Amino acid sequence: MEKRSLALKDNQKHSNGLRLDSKVAVVTGAASGIGRAIAQRFAQEGASVRLVDIDEKAAADAAREIVEAGGTASTHVCDVSNQRCVEELFQKLAAQKAIDVLVNNAGISHIGKLETTTEADFERIFLVNVKGIYNCMRAAIEPMKKNGGGVILNMASIAATAGLADRFAYSMSKGAVVAMTFSVARDYLAHGIRCNCISPARVHTAFVDGYLRKNYPGREQEMFRTLSESQPIGRMGDPEEVAALALFLCSEEAAFITGTDYPIDGGFFNLHG
């Protein structure tokens, strides 16, 4: 009976473990797609969200939606590949209130194999997808150390560990994200900082729609169906599904999880035939 009572107390204690009340969460690339969904979900769960993006208007629209729904949000324009811009922003944010969570979602895509990837293409992908995450983690780590801990979540991709066709530079950048995640998780364990990454398969965002319009005019629906069915589960993921996983990994429910690359891939790795 005593063990059962203790278990019930523990369940009550953790019943709201997914809530982010009183937490400050910085989300980069928050103006659209997965980043926007993460910012919205975190705000729903009580976080004060700082939306960071290079697109001021779209970020402001996203923040307004959050506020109108009863959440707390602010918009901050920043190019994550610019270290000075990132450092100045994070110093300002940390001075206002301690940063509890950092979600590094800002990123760009590229289609091409080794021979068709120019030096300019390669450098552009590296600057945003690799240096951008480095810049943000570097700017957040000292404030988190001073605050006694925090959570960093990086957006990787199944492209980091799967051989996807025509994704040479993109795959390179996401492989670097996974490696940086493991390194930071190891180096800052003693400071109470957890660091994980998420590796989605294909998620239905505006990028997918734009890609289909550009490359398959008049065949968008047909190609959308083909791309969806290439995943064993038979469809693309939704940004809100990635946001749900992000919430879990940034919440107290995941307090024992660090240094992990979480796939959310509709069975791509284990069921792909």
RAGIPE-V927110 format. One record per residue. OMEGA is omega in whole degrees, -180 to 180 (NA if undefined). NEAR is the number of other C-alpha atoms within 12 Angstrom. Layout:
OMEGA:NEAR
OMEGA:NEAR
//
This chain:
-179:7
179:8
-180:9
179:10
178:11
180:12
179:14
178:14
179:13
180:14
178:14
-180:12
-175:14
-175:17
179:15
-175:17
179:22
178:28
179:26
-179:32
178:23
179:20
173:29
-178:35
175:48
180:50
178:58
-176:50
-171:44
-175:47
-175:39
172:35
-176:34
-179:40
179:45
180:43
179:38
179:48
-180:54
-178:45
179:39
179:45
178:40
-178:28
170:32
-179:29
167:37
-170:38
174:46
-178:49
-178:50
-180:44
177:41
180:29
-173:23
-176:22
-179:19
178:24
179:35
177:26
180:23
179:40
180:37
178:25
180:26
-179:34
180:24
178:15
177:17
-179:17
179:27
-177:32
173:37
-176:33
-179:36
-179:34
-180:28
172:33
-174:30
179:40
-180:30
-173:23
-179:23
178:18
-179:23
-178:32
179:27
180:22
-176:31
175:37
179:23
-179:19
-179:30
179:28
179:16
179:14
-176:22
178:30
-179:41
-175:40
172:47
175:56
179:49
-177:47
-177:47
180:45
177:40
-177:32
176:30
178:32
180:24
175:21
-177:20
-174:19
-177:14
178:16
180:21
177:17
179:13
177:13
-177:25
-178:29
179:21
178:23
-179:33
-177:31
-177:28
-170:38
-179:42
-179:39
179:29
179:43
175:46
-179:34
-176:32
178:44
-179:44
-179:27
-177:32
-169:41
-179:38
175:24
179:31
177:36
180:26
-178:18
178:22
176:20
-179:27
-180:40
174:50
177:49
-179:53
178:51
176:49
-179:47
173:40
177:35
-180:35
-173:31
177:28
179:26
179:19
-179:22
174:15
179:20
-173:31
-176:30
179:38
179:40
176:35
-175:34
-178:38
172:42
177:32
179:32
179:44
-180:37
178:27
179:35
-179:38
-178:28
-180:22
178:33
180:32
-172:21
-173:19
175:27
-176:27
-180:15
178:22
-180:26
175:38
179:42
178:46
173:43
178:45
177:42
179:37
164:39
-176:38
179:39
-177:31
177:27
179:24
179:18
-180:20
-180:26
179:23
178:16
-179:21
179:23
-176:18
-172:14
-178:15
-179:17
-179:15
-179:12
-174:16
-177:20
179:16
-178:15
176:21
179:29
180:19
180:19
179:25
-176:26
177:20
176:23
-173:28
-179:22
173:22
178:20
172:22
175:30
175:33
177:28
-179:31
178:27
175:28
179:41
179:36
177:28
178:34
178:47
179:39
-175:30
179:39
-177:44
178:35
177:26
-179:21
-175:24
-178:23
-175:19
173:27
-180:31
-176:32
173:30
-176:33
175:32
170:31
-160:33
178:34
179:28
-173:23
-175:31
-171:25
-174:14
-177:13
-177:16
NA:10
//
